Amino acid sequence: MRRFPLTILALVALSVAALADATGKWTGTFVIEADKATKAKIDAQTKGKVPTVVLELNKDKTFKSTQKGAGDGKVHTVEGTWSQSGNTVAIKPKKRDGQPATGQGAATRSYVLSKDGKTLTLDLTSQVQAQAPKGGGVPPSVKVRVVLKKG
């Protein structure tokens, strides 16, 4: 009977030790999932341009993110701090485009790290829904994510 608790403890220790470290450079894009008609409208509004994102998570728990190809054609930067708890990577913006982050721009964002440690995903669906104009907004079926790959 005593071996069983020790076996469980060993398995828990191994699983905690096996958690992937999110430190490093991540690159990717926004992914929009929608039905064909809605996707066509979105593509027409964005002219098919999908912003690219580079996220650098430093060992000192600071980060810098660069987004290119947004609707205004500018390069946007975000800097701040980050932390990891299990497979959740939280980033807390301190600066946006060199200025202090304020309001929604200062909100902590929680990415999910894949089990293999190769993908970070940020679900922006609820944020997009909240920011959509009343009555002319984004249909509830639309899903918006940022998907980043390590390396």
SEVEXVO-560856 format. One record per residue: x negated, y negated, z negated of N, C-alpha, C in turn. Coordinates in pm, whole numbers, plus 50000, padded with zeros to 5 digits. Atoms other than C-alpha are relative to their C-alpha. Layout:
<tinus>
XYZXYZXYZ...
</tinus>
This chain:
<tinus>
499185012050000500005000050000499144987450000500835012050008497154975749931499394996650136500595002949870495774978950284500924991750088499055007249916498934965550443499874984849983500175014650015498674930350287498644995250052501315004149951494954929250370499984999850153499934999649854495684939050731500744987750052499225011849961498304911350758499134987549985500875011550025495874886250606498914999050106501044999949897493164896450853500564995650135499385004049874495544892751148500324985150002499715014350009496654858251030498714992050016501295007049991493024847450989499495000150144500454999149862492194859651340500844991050092499165008249914495174842051497499734985249979500355013950027494294809151325498664996650064501335002249943490674812551435500064999550153499914999149856491814819551792500704988050064499335011649943493704786551833499024992250086500855007349907492344767552128499774985849951500375013750034490554734652069500364991250119499545008749892492114706552274498954989950045501035009749964488934685552284499555002150145500504999249863487844677452639500774991150094499375008049895488964662252968501145008150065498804993949945492454669853101500474991550118499485007449885493874660353442501305006450047498744994649950497314663953593500924989250052499015009049943500514647553710501325001149924498634999250047504114640553625500705010750084499224989949931506454669253715501464996849975498575003050012510094661753786500785011850055499154988849958512594690253800501434994850010498635004749977515994682153951500585007650118499384993949883518534694854201499534992450125500535005749875517754687354568500454985550024499495013449973519994656754599499374989749907500615009250097518674640454281498534998350028501445000649969515084649154373499774991150122500145008549880515584632654714500154985249963499825013950044516844600754544498764995049926501205003750076513874600554306498824997850095501105001349904511434606254593500144987250082499775012449924513044577354787499634987849916500315011450087512724554054487498514998749973501435000250032509114563854414499135000950125500714998249872508184567554783499115012449997500734987450007507004602554695498714999549921501255001450077504174589254478500205005549859499974994350134503544609454166498754995349926501175004850074501294592953907499095011549955500964990450054498114611553815499554994949863500405003250137496914612753456498685007049969501234994350054493444617953308500014996849851499995001650145493334623452932498715005949945501244995450062490044625652743500195000249849499884998250146490304639452389498595002149945501384999750049487024632052211499905007149865500244992850125485494651551923500234991349877499805009050113485714620651701501474996449977498545001550012489544622851736500534986950059499495011149922489824592751968500355005350138499684995949864491334594852314500074987850091499765010049897491514575452638500765006950112499184994749892494154581252902500054989650111499905008749884494204567053253501115005450090498914996249911497294567353474499894991850127500085006749869497094559453846501215003850083498954996749905499764557354111501404997749949498665003450049502644543953904500644990250098499255008549909505294522754076499364986650031500615013149976503314490454036498645000750069501264998249929500184505154200498754997049919501155003350084497954495553907499505012449925500564989750088495664517153693500304995549857499665003250139496914518153334499185008749906500784992550099494864528253030500704999449864499504999150137495884539352683498865005649917501044995350092493464543552391500595001349861499524998450136493994555952039499355012049932500504988450076493614585651808500885012150030499244987849979494714621651830499715010049888500174989250098495174651951605500605012750059499484987149955495884688751651500435008049879499494991050101498024711351437500615011950073499544988349925498414746251578499924997050149500005002649856499464742551940500594986150035499505013649978500714706651896498854990049995501035010449992498424678352004500744986650002499325012950013499664644251887499044988750034500815011749968498334612452043500734987549951499465012450057498844578651875499324988350070500595011449930498274548952108499714988249907500385012350072496454518751961499934988350097500105010449897495844499452287500615005250130499484997249867497644498452622499494988950092500605009749908495784481552907499234989249925500875009050075493424465752653500694991649893499245007850097496184450252442500545009349890499434991550105497564462852108501305006750047498784992749963500204489752167501124995849906498855004250080503654478752050501245007750043498714993949968507194492452040499875014450043500024986349949507794524252239498605003750048501364997549953504254520752378499055004349890500844996150114502854526852029500485013149937499444987750058504954558051965499075011950020500794987849992503164590551892500665009650099499524990249902503504616052174499435013649962500434986550037503324653452108499945009150122500234990349893501834675852374500025014049941500054986050041502124713752357498845006550075501164993049944498894733352413500385014450026499684986149965499334766352595499175009749916500704989950080498274798352421498595002550051501344997649946495324802452658499114987549994500805012150016494184766552588499674992750128500345005949872494224756552955501004989550050498965009449955497394735352980500564992249882499315008750095498794705752786501264994950069498745004449941502454696952845500694990249907499255010250073504314665752735501384998950063498635001049949508114666352773500494985749978499545013950006509324631052854501494998650030498605000449960512924640452934500844991049912499165008250089514514624752626499634985250010500425013949986512444592952666500554993950129499485004849872513444589453033501514997949990498555001450017517104595352942500344987649918499735011450088516954569052665499734986750069500365012549933515364542852892500824997450125499205001749878517764548353183501134990149976498895009550015520304520753244501325007349978498684994150027523814528353114500805000850129499134998249884526044542753383499275002850130500744997749876523344543753651498735007549973501214993750046520854564553469499665013150066500514987349953519134597453518500965011149956499104989150038521394628153528499375008849891500524991750109521064650653219499245012350047500674988149949519884679253441498544997550040501375003349959516654660753532499045002149884501054997550100513554672253342498734993150047501245007249967510394650953330498925004249902501124995650083507064664253204498704994850058501385002249955503394655653219499295013249975500684987350011501394687053288498524997850034501445002249987497614685653237499245013249991500884988250002494934711853305498634995849948501315003050058491634713453119498905001550106501174998749913488434706853307499884989550105
</tinus>
